[in-house]
Amino acid sequence: MNRGLRDFHGGIHPPENKDLSTQVAIETAPIPDKLVLPLQQHVGQQSKALVSEGDYVLKGQLIAAAEGYVSTALHAPTSGVIASIQNASIPHPSGLSGSCIIIESDRKDEWGKRLQPLDYEKVDVSELLKRIREAGIAGLGGAGFPTSVKLNPSAENTIVTLIINAAECEPYITADDMLMRERSEQVIKGIQIIAHMLKPVGCLPVECLIGIEDNKPEAAETLEQTVKQLHLEHEISVVRIPTKYPSGGEKQLIQILTGKEVPNGGIPADVGIVCQNLGTAVAVYKAVALGEPLISRITTLTGRALEHPKNLEVLIGTPIRSLLNHCGLQQIKLNRLIIGGPMMGVTINDLDTPIIKSTNCVLASTSEELPNPTPQQACIRCGMCAEACPASLLPQQLYWYSKTKDFDKALNHNLLDCIECGACTYVCPSHIPLVQYYRFAKGEIRAQEHDHTKSEHAKQRFEARQHRLAEEAAQKEAKRRERSKAAKLRQQKATIPPHNSESESNSEDKAAVIQAALERVKSKKDKTSKLTPEVSNGSAAREEE
Amino acid sequence: MSIVSAILVLLLLAMVFGAVLGFAAIRFRVAEDPIVDQIDNILPQTQCGQCGYPGCRPYAEAIANGDAINKCPPGGESTIQELADLLGREVIPLDAEQGIEEGKTVAYIREAECIGCTKCIQACPVDAILGAAKLMHTIIIDECTGCDLCVDPCPVDCIEMVPLRKTAKNWYWQHPEIEVELNRKELITSDKIAGEADRENAA
């Protein structure tokens, strides 16, 4: 199909080094003795462990449940015993550890109860979404965003295009390439399921585009043949795009294929597009058609420090050490171990770091291959970074603002639109680690935002407390007043003679008695006043008292 | 005659404008100085009182009335910067008298030693301590602002301030110049050199 392809701004052509790992077919990695499964393998909330130490688990058994909407489930990749749930090193640039479930495998690889295979055309879309969520699928391309969330776009966005990202633009990585060459049928069937899920009821099927860089002709051909075999030419088109890094960036690929630009701060669904990684499509196929949760993936093991670089189907949680040994690691040659590609990957120091759902490549590089960084020099304002930037930003300005911590200005220059692809760093003649500056600035900005929301929250709580204390004090004051009032009343009552409190029928008699007494006193007074005025004065005074 | 009419006109004008201003003064009355709210929003709301005022809002009021902007150690440099931007004042270093800017901390109760006196609960400005009389107390970490106010009232000294733990979630990259000092191996820059070598080989 001949499509008018667009180009995105900038981009670079780093050496590909892809042929290193495409010489042999995908192999299944041996089951390791110990599997380390981080509870956080995705974007969103950490999964919640459902097993405890000493439990025996079967392959495919749910061991951690999704916690919240943006989260995924986790399954046992093989049968074995839960050795512990503890902190262990995770593939993260910080080198910090995270909480992990550690399984000691019993090497039997015994399947537990599998999920019921579903016929995607017959069941409800909500059922399929539930299945994808249950199967623990998170984007296999690198970011690890829970797939069920992405496939459930809000009602306001009508999805017209499904883009399958098979560009695989980073050097060295060939996992998707090999997947397409060898398992094209699973790929296409997975795409069919995803397209079906996005199809609005009673509407035309969504347009489905597979974007492949033209440095993978074999894969593209295989896919095209499979599409023909399955008679899906009208629904799925394989589009070859010119090789240029980073064409596999979500926004860049969308721009190439459709000419649409994802708005600042928006998601592809805002322009009617859903973008999925190719590996994710296979995982969806396995979950729906075979009832298998996501427990393994294809990972490229490459680099010149390996004797046999190749693609392996590995169980999630396999420590990298065992894979490197399987591929013939030459320890002396190894300089840097990278998870991901050389452009966007992260260096790790611990060989026991496990493969997680989003690990597409492990790069064991020699010092000739990826030498240590050269010292940074002063910016000469050449502007090459701005020419290379695929997001049409001004890297130089962002660099100055990040360096001097002028974050407001950096935000004004759309720092948050930076995809951290590293193209600017790659072209910089002064060897300035530009992306590191942006990462620092972004981190700082997010931390400040977090602090602000926290302080806002603290303020609310403080004010609520003040309010409560004031109310309590007011209540106490009111009670005190009431008590003092009551006390006064009691006092008054106490001064009145006790017989006053007798039954009401007596009260009239009493009034009469009092009246009589008063009259008696009066008559007495009259008598005495007639006798001596002085005494009468005195007695009157006494009476007044 | 013309003088009289001029005076009359001016008088009339004065009355009209006086009426308008008088109306506006009542109709558009601002109960409180809005700058206090803006300052209060910048302050970190720890309510710690290290500035010498009983809480963030009183300090905000004091700043609005001309007090120095460098008395808030929990806010530190960034708060001073923001306040300076807002008020058009000069950025000044933190007043060491009030304390120094430290990393974020949260209170921690050594629960075995707690006697359940509720003194700390009464001291906490944000209700971040859970407990009841003669029952063990504990801190709700997510709500704790690290203000330090619960430490002194404790009769058995079982509360301490511990630095907030760095996790993969709240971690972020440091300034590259610091990272270089820490001798962290950076990515990305390096791939280029191999690329250049390859290109040279190809040429």
Interface residues (C-beta under 8 A of the other chain):
Chain A: P14 P15 Q40 I90 H92 P93 S94 L96 G98 P171 R336 I338 P342 M343 M344 G345 V346 T347 E368 E369 L370 P371 N372 P373 T374 Q376 K403 G422 T425 Y426 V427 C428 H431 P433 V435 Q436 Y437 R439 F440 K442 G443 E444 R446 A447 Q448 H450 D451 K454 S455 E456 H457 A458 K459 R461 F462 A464 R465
Chain B: D40 N41 L43 P44 Q45 T46 Q47 G55 C56 S78 P125 V126 D127 A128 E143 T145 K166 T167 A168 K169 N170 W171 Y172 W173 Q174 H175 P176 E179 V180 R184 K185 E186 L187 I188 T189 S190 D191 K192 I193 A194 G195 A197 D198 R199
